[in-house]
Amino acid sequence: MPHSILFTISIEIQAAIKINTQIVEQIKLLISSGYLQPGDTLPTITQLAQHLKVNHNTVAAVYNHLIKSGYLVAKKGKGTFVAYTKVTQNILHQEVYNLLHQSFNAAKRLGLSPSEFSTAAYTQAAMLNQHTSSPLELVFIENSSLGTDIYEVIQSEIKLSLSFLSLKDFKTNQSKLLKKILAADLIITTVQHQWEVSKLTASQQEVIAISLKPDLQLLTKISSLSRHALMLLICQEEADCQMMKQVLQQSGISHINFQTLPLKHLQQDDHLLKKADAVCTSRLAESYVRQYSFLSSEVMLFNFRLDPTNMSVLKNRIAAIKFNKLATSDANK
């Protein structure tokens, strides 16, 4: 493995990026692509320095940096290896390397050399870094208690500030909330409330709707239930129960009977719990449901995931809006 790695690492002397940075990023790329696996041996400092025709101290500095960063580990008398760390696991899931791969292929089709591409990318990044634009105003609108869970998942995905508004609040504070919506760069909601939200904005704002998909483990459990089994869907409110039912049915589950049961009805009459074959509950209602000691049916938590296609569209639109704001900001200077 050490010798084969040598042929995949190269440097561009004339590039705007420092030589040690080029080597560091290429080793990280080899790890992210799976070409280098945790436990694999790297070339010795002498081998890599001779191959690249650079000073030994340059390669030594690269290895020391990657060791301190958690990508590599040095074992005395044995050599340098790819580390088994959270850092090396995380890099496998970074989308930036796929993006760079696509960008380079596009540049190559235009006739750019690796040196020209790296110089252009570095220059563009340096220029953009000097400019600042106002942060994006992103608003998430929902109408159910499940909305809090959905909001948290979306925010963790986009990693940007996201305001949360409830459709219920429009009845008491319409003018203030409408002002916030009209000032937003992008409105996000669920498919279930897309029509209501679009009607509020009167087509003045861009609205992106996200679909929910049941967690695969939850689907597996429900699919194993016998035909015509009774499953209670328990949430704080009927609207939440109906959303849960719609998401499960749209996933293809049709062999069992779903019955919605808002928490307030359960508190008044718990006889349905004794008849149910299974229960699916929201996170907010779970602790209340589990307090029933006579409950013999399995209690499942309604875990969900966001539709990956919808999230891809959302992330791309955010990137485009951010770029347009930056361009507009520069043009006005």
Backbone torsions as a table, in degrees:
resi	resn	phi	psi	omega
1	MET	NA	-43.0	-178.8
2	PRO	-56.3	-41.8	-176.6
3	HIS	-70.4	-36.3	-180.0
4	SER	-68.6	-30.7	178.7
5	ILE	-64.6	-35.0	-178.4
6	LEU	-53.8	-39.2	-175.2
7	PHE	-76.9	-10.8	179.7
8	THR	-98.0	-10.7	-178.9
9	ILE	-105.6	128.1	177.7
10	SER	-144.7	166.2	179.6
11	ILE	-132.0	155.9	175.6
12	GLU	-114.6	107.8	-176.4
13	ILE	-61.1	-36.8	-174.7
14	GLN	-85.4	-3.4	-177.0
15	ALA	-67.9	155.3	-179.8
16	ALA	-72.6	-18.6	-178.0
17	ILE	-87.2	138.3	-179.5
18	LYS	-59.5	149.8	-176.8
19	ILE	-60.9	-44.1	-178.6
20	ASN	-65.3	-33.0	176.4
21	THR	-66.9	-39.6	177.1
22	GLN	-59.2	-43.9	-178.4
23	ILE	-67.8	-44.7	179.6
24	VAL	-56.6	-50.2	-175.8
25	GLU	-67.4	-32.4	178.4
26	GLN	-69.5	-38.1	177.6
27	ILE	-66.9	-41.4	177.2
28	LYS	-63.2	-37.7	178.1
29	LEU	-65.4	-39.1	178.2
30	LEU	-63.7	-34.8	177.7
31	ILE	-71.8	-45.1	-177.0
32	SER	-64.8	-32.0	-178.8
33	SER	-82.6	-8.8	-179.5
34	GLY	88.1	-1.6	178.3
35	TYR	-65.7	-37.6	172.9
36	LEU	-106.4	124.7	-179.4
37	GLN	-106.8	154.0	174.1
38	PRO	-52.7	130.3	-177.8
39	GLY	99.7	-16.3	178.9
40	ASP	-68.8	146.3	-179.8
41	THR	-87.5	138.3	174.7
42	LEU	-96.1	160.6	176.0
43	PRO	-59.8	155.1	175.2
44	THR	-68.4	164.2	178.5
45	ILE	-57.7	-42.3	-179.5
46	THR	-63.8	-45.4	-179.4
47	GLN	-59.8	-47.9	-177.2
48	LEU	-69.5	-38.2	178.9
49	ALA	-63.5	-42.7	179.4
50	GLN	-66.7	-40.2	-179.7
51	HIS	-63.7	-42.5	-177.3
52	LEU	-87.7	-9.7	-178.3
53	LYS	59.7	46.9	177.0
54	VAL	-124.3	169.6	179.7
55	ASN	-65.8	141.9	178.3
56	HIS	-56.7	-36.0	-177.7
57	ASN	-64.4	-30.3	178.5
58	THR	-64.4	-47.6	179.6
59	VAL	-67.1	-39.4	178.7
60	ALA	-60.8	-40.5	179.1
61	ALA	-65.9	-38.0	177.6
62	VAL	-62.3	-49.0	-179.3
63	TYR	-62.6	-42.6	179.5
64	ASN	-61.9	-40.7	178.8
65	HIS	-63.2	-44.7	-178.8
66	LEU	-70.0	-29.9	176.1
67	ILE	-68.4	-46.6	179.7
68	LYS	-64.7	-30.6	-178.8
69	SER	-81.4	-9.9	177.4
70	GLY	94.4	6.1	179.9
71	TYR	-85.1	-33.4	-177.4
72	LEU	-124.8	162.9	174.6
73	VAL	-139.3	136.9	179.2
74	ALA	-103.5	130.3	177.8
75	LYS	-115.2	120.1	-174.4
76	LYS	-57.1	126.8	178.2
77	GLY	79.8	-5.2	-177.8
78	LYS	-116.2	-33.2	178.9
79	GLY	127.5	-163.9	-178.7
80	THR	-113.9	134.2	-173.2
81	PHE	-130.2	158.3	170.7
82	VAL	-69.7	130.5	-173.5
83	ALA	-80.0	151.4	170.4
84	TYR	-91.8	84.6	-177.6
85	THR	-135.3	169.0	176.8
86	LYS	-64.5	-30.8	-179.9
87	VAL	-61.6	-46.4	-178.7
88	THR	-71.3	-27.1	176.3
89	GLN	-73.0	-40.2	-178.8
90	ASN	-65.8	-36.7	-175.9
91	ILE	-66.0	-23.2	179.0
92	LEU	-66.9	-21.0	-175.7
93	HIS	-106.8	8.9	-179.6
94	GLN	-80.6	125.7	-178.4
95	GLU	-77.0	-13.8	-174.7
96	VAL	-61.0	-33.7	-178.0
97	TYR	-72.7	-34.9	174.4
98	ASN	-65.2	-39.2	178.9
99	LEU	-64.1	-43.4	178.9
100	LEU	-64.5	-38.9	179.2
101	HIS	-61.6	-44.6	179.3
102	GLN	-65.6	-40.3	-179.2
103	SER	-65.2	-42.0	-179.3
104	PHE	-66.1	-40.5	178.3
105	ASN	-61.1	-38.9	177.8
106	ALA	-66.3	-40.8	179.3
107	ALA	-65.5	-37.4	-179.4
108	LYS	-65.4	-36.4	178.1
109	ARG	-66.0	-25.5	178.0
110	LEU	-85.5	-2.6	176.6
111	GLY	95.3	9.5	179.9
112	LEU	-79.8	139.8	175.2
113	SER	-81.8	164.3	176.6
114	PRO	-54.4	-39.4	179.9
115	SER	-65.8	-43.5	179.8
116	GLU	-65.9	-39.2	179.1
117	PHE	-64.5	-47.6	-178.0
118	SER	-64.7	-38.2	178.9
119	THR	-65.5	-44.4	179.9
120	ALA	-64.6	-42.9	-179.6
121	ALA	-64.7	-42.9	-179.8
122	TYR	-64.0	-44.6	-178.6
123	THR	-63.5	-43.5	179.9
124	GLN	-63.7	-43.7	179.8
125	ALA	-62.9	-42.0	-179.8
126	ALA	-63.7	-40.4	179.8
127	MET	-67.6	-45.6	-179.3
128	LEU	-64.0	-32.9	-178.9
129	ASN	-67.4	-22.4	-179.4
130	GLN	-80.3	-18.5	-176.5
131	HIS	-102.8	145.9	176.4
132	THR	-128.1	148.1	175.3
133	SER	-129.6	162.1	179.8
134	SER	-63.2	144.7	-178.5
135	PRO	-62.3	152.6	179.4
136	LEU	-68.6	142.0	174.5
137	GLU	-98.9	101.0	-179.4
138	LEU	-109.6	133.0	-177.3
139	VAL	-126.7	131.1	174.9
140	PHE	-106.9	128.8	-177.8
141	ILE	-120.4	129.8	179.2
142	GLU	-142.4	173.7	-177.8
143	ASN	-135.9	16.2	-177.9
144	SER	-136.5	163.9	177.4
145	SER	-68.8	-20.8	174.1
146	LEU	-67.2	-18.6	-177.8
147	GLY	-58.1	-32.8	179.5
148	THR	-63.5	-43.7	178.3
149	ASP	-63.9	-43.6	-179.1
150	ILE	-63.7	-43.3	179.1
151	TYR	-57.1	-45.8	-178.1
152	GLU	-64.3	-39.0	-179.9
153	VAL	-67.9	-43.5	179.6
154	ILE	-62.8	-44.5	-179.1
155	GLN	-63.0	-38.2	178.4
156	SER	-67.1	-27.3	179.6
157	GLU	-77.6	-45.4	-175.0
158	ILE	-86.6	-19.7	176.4
159	LYS	56.4	41.4	177.4
160	LEU	-136.2	161.4	177.3
161	SER	-64.3	133.6	-175.9
162	LEU	-139.4	121.5	178.2
163	SER	-83.0	147.0	179.6
164	PHE	-114.5	127.0	175.8
165	LEU	-127.4	142.6	176.8
166	SER	-105.1	137.8	178.5
167	LEU	-60.5	-28.5	-179.4
168	LYS	-63.8	-32.9	-176.6
169	ASP	-69.3	-15.8	-179.0
170	PHE	-67.3	-22.6	-179.4
171	LYS	-69.2	-30.2	-175.5
172	THR	-106.5	-21.5	-174.7
173	ASN	-140.8	50.2	-170.5
174	GLN	-63.0	-47.8	-174.0
175	SER	-63.3	-42.0	-178.9
176	LYS	-66.7	-42.6	-177.8
177	LEU	-72.1	-36.1	176.7
178	LEU	-63.6	-37.4	177.9
179	LYS	-62.1	-40.2	179.3
180	LYS	-67.7	-38.8	179.7
181	ILE	-65.8	-44.9	-177.3
182	LEU	-69.2	-19.1	178.0
183	ALA	-89.2	-6.5	-175.9
184	ALA	-76.5	148.7	174.3
185	ASP	-80.6	-28.5	-177.6
186	LEU	-157.5	136.9	177.0
187	ILE	-106.4	134.7	178.7
188	ILE	-121.2	137.6	176.4
189	THR	-150.7	-176.4	175.5
190	THR	-94.5	162.0	179.2
191	VAL	-58.4	-35.0	-177.3
192	GLN	-62.0	-28.3	-175.9
193	HIS	-117.1	15.4	-177.7
194	GLN	-60.3	-43.7	-177.4
195	TRP	-64.2	-45.6	-179.5
196	GLU	-61.2	-44.5	-177.5
197	VAL	-68.3	-42.1	179.0
198	SER	-62.7	-36.0	178.5
199	LYS	-65.8	-37.1	178.9
200	LEU	-63.9	-42.0	-175.8
201	THR	-81.7	-11.7	178.2
202	ALA	53.5	40.1	176.7
203	SER	64.3	9.5	179.5
204	GLN	-80.5	-23.8	-178.1
205	GLN	-118.9	151.6	176.5
206	GLU	-78.4	130.7	-179.9
207	VAL	-120.5	128.6	175.2
208	ILE	-115.9	128.2	-178.5
209	ALA	-103.8	139.0	-179.1
210	ILE	-112.4	131.4	175.9
211	SER	-89.4	148.1	175.0
212	LEU	-101.1	143.7	175.6
213	LYS	-123.4	136.2	177.4
214	PRO	-62.5	146.4	174.4
215	ASP	-58.7	141.9	-175.8
216	LEU	-61.4	-36.7	178.9
217	GLN	-65.9	-39.4	177.0
218	LEU	-64.3	-43.7	178.4
219	LEU	-59.8	-40.8	180.0
220	THR	-62.4	-43.6	179.9
221	LYS	-64.3	-45.6	-178.4
222	ILE	-67.0	-37.9	-179.7
223	SER	-63.7	-25.6	-178.4
224	SER	-81.8	-8.6	178.2
225	LEU	-69.5	148.9	-179.0
226	SER	-69.5	158.5	-178.9
227	ARG	-63.0	139.3	-179.3
228	HIS	70.6	13.2	175.7
229	ALA	-63.5	150.1	179.8
230	LEU	-97.8	119.9	176.5
231	MET	-116.7	124.1	176.0
232	LEU	-86.5	135.6	175.7
233	LEU	-108.9	107.7	-172.2
234	ILE	-111.9	123.0	176.4
235	CYS	-139.6	178.4	179.9
236	GLN	-67.0	-37.3	-176.4
237	GLU	-132.2	160.9	-179.7
238	GLU	-61.3	-37.1	-179.8
239	ALA	-60.9	-38.3	177.8
240	ASP	-66.0	-42.8	179.9
241	CYS	-61.0	-42.0	-179.0
242	GLN	-66.9	-38.0	176.9
243	MET	-63.7	-43.8	178.6
244	MET	-60.1	-45.0	179.8
245	LYS	-61.3	-44.1	-179.1
246	GLN	-63.0	-43.3	-179.5
247	VAL	-63.3	-42.3	-179.6
248	LEU	-68.2	-42.1	179.9
249	GLN	-67.6	-37.8	179.3
250	GLN	-68.6	-17.6	177.5
251	SER	-80.8	-6.4	176.4
252	GLY	109.1	3.0	-179.5
253	ILE	-82.6	117.6	-178.7
254	SER	-139.6	2.7	-173.9
255	HIS	-90.1	-7.0	-179.4
256	ILE	-121.4	166.8	179.6
257	ASN	-99.1	121.6	176.2
258	PHE	-94.6	136.9	172.6
259	GLN	-132.3	123.5	-179.6
260	THR	-79.3	145.6	-178.5
261	LEU	-147.9	95.2	176.6
262	PRO	-61.0	151.3	-174.4
263	LEU	-59.4	-36.5	-178.1
264	LYS	-65.6	-32.7	177.3
265	HIS	-72.6	-35.5	177.4
266	LEU	-64.4	-38.8	-179.9
267	GLN	-65.8	-28.5	179.8
268	GLN	-83.9	-33.3	-175.9
269	ASP	-152.4	112.5	-175.5
270	ASP	-101.8	13.6	-174.8
271	HIS	-64.7	-28.4	-179.1
272	LEU	-64.6	-28.9	178.9
273	LEU	-62.3	-33.2	-178.8
274	LYS	-73.4	-24.5	-178.3
275	LYS	-91.5	-19.1	-172.6
276	ALA	-72.3	144.7	174.0
277	ASP	-86.0	-26.1	179.4
278	ALA	-158.3	158.0	179.9
279	VAL	-131.2	134.6	173.1
280	CYS	-119.3	123.7	-173.9
281	THR	-126.5	152.9	174.7
282	SER	-74.9	164.9	-178.8
283	ARG	-62.9	-38.0	-177.7
284	LEU	-70.6	-26.9	-178.6
285	ALA	-96.3	-8.6	-171.6
286	GLU	-58.2	-49.6	-175.5
287	SER	-61.6	-35.9	179.3
288	TYR	-68.4	-42.1	-178.1
289	VAL	-64.5	-41.2	-174.7
290	ARG	-72.3	-8.9	-179.0
291	GLN	-77.4	-10.3	179.5
292	TYR	-78.9	108.3	-174.8
293	SER	-68.8	-26.2	-177.9
294	PHE	-79.9	-6.3	-174.4
295	LEU	-65.1	114.0	-179.5
296	SER	-100.5	-21.2	-179.5
297	SER	-76.6	155.2	-179.0
298	GLU	-72.3	135.4	177.5
299	VAL	-101.2	120.1	180.0
300	MET	-110.7	140.1	178.1
301	LEU	-89.5	133.8	-179.0
302	PHE	-76.2	84.6	174.0
303	ASN	-90.7	143.3	-176.7
304	PHE	-139.2	168.1	173.5
305	ARG	-132.5	158.5	179.9
306	LEU	-87.5	141.9	179.5
307	ASP	-58.5	121.0	-175.5
308	PRO	-62.5	-33.7	178.7
309	THR	-66.7	-44.4	177.3
310	ASN	-60.3	-41.7	-179.0
311	MET	-68.4	-34.2	177.0
312	SER	-64.5	-43.4	177.1
313	VAL	-61.4	-44.9	-179.2
314	LEU	-59.9	-48.1	-178.6
315	LYS	-64.0	-39.2	178.8
316	ASN	-67.0	-38.8	178.2
317	ARG	-67.5	-39.4	177.6
318	ILE	-61.1	-44.3	179.5
319	ALA	-62.7	-41.6	-179.2
320	ALA	-67.1	-42.8	179.7
321	ILE	-64.9	-40.9	178.6
322	LYS	-61.7	-43.6	179.9
323	PHE	-64.3	-42.9	-179.8
324	ASN	-64.4	-38.0	177.8
325	LYS	-64.8	-40.1	179.5
326	LEU	-64.9	-43.7	-179.9
327	ALA	-64.3	-41.5	178.8
328	THR	-64.9	-40.2	178.9
329	SER	-61.8	-42.6	-179.9
330	ASP	-67.5	-37.8	-177.8
331	ALA	-67.3	-28.2	-178.1
332	ASN	-85.0	-7.2	-178.0
333	LYS	-80.3	NA	NA
